[in-house]
Amino acid sequence: MPVVEVVIYDDFKWVFSKPRDWILITGFPGFGYVGTIATKYLTEKLRATKVGDIVTKYMPDFIALEDYGIMTPYEVFAHIDKSLIIVVNNALPQPPERVAYARKLVNWFLSIGGKKAILAGGLNSKFREGNEEFRWLCSDRCGWEFKEPKLGKGLYIVGPLATLFTMLKLKGIPTLVLLPYTEPSKYDPRAAAVFVSKVSEILKLNISVDDLLKYSRIIEETEAALKEAMRSAEERGPKPYM
């Protein structure tokens, strides 16, 4: 078996029998988990159909039941009417196969007529310069522009997102990278909402991010309550004798 394989279910092979101008949207569970939260949310709100999986030699061994069926590590969704391919990465590809993963995905995308890509990532909030919510990067005249600052010199995109961007660039696929500010170790639906909002705007998808923002507030309130409980517990703790 190949190290990496894009497996399209038999019931949906007809979808890709004729090339069309697909747009790829994907990301990874990196900083803020932005890429995975955002892509999962897009599939839910667009009611995209799961059409296949990406299978790798070292893929994590887990599955889970979701409303659409079985959730697997690397999922391929399609919205045919809007010509969108959304790849949801519920895990990071293992380091030995990240180049193979990116190459296979890009080559398959080209084989079905893919034209553009939009990648989701997270950027450490310590690099924020003003009130902007994100930074961005556009390759090969992707056609999208924003008033927010671009990714500046000295700032890095790392991990499988960087590898995938490189492969898209080598194949000449116009690619937009949106990097909402986030806390690296935080599960951040609010940052994912920034990505979804911008994608909805440029692709005219009319997707509300209210549910993501509500979820973010719940997380923030829970974290605040936990911190307060820990502070109170420390204050009530045993005092040293003088």
Secondary structure, DSSP 8 states (H G I E B T S, - for coil): --SEEEEE-GGGGGGGSS----EEEEE-S-GGGHHHHHHHHHHHHHT-EEEEEEEETT-----EEETTEEE-SEEEEEETTTTEEEEEESS---GGGHHHHHHHHHHHHHHTT--EEEEE--EEGGG--SS--EEEEEES--S---SS-B--TT----THHHHHHHHHHHTT--EEEEEEEE-TTS--HHHHHHHHHHHHHHHT-----HHHHHHHHHHHHHHHHHHHHHHHHHHHS-----
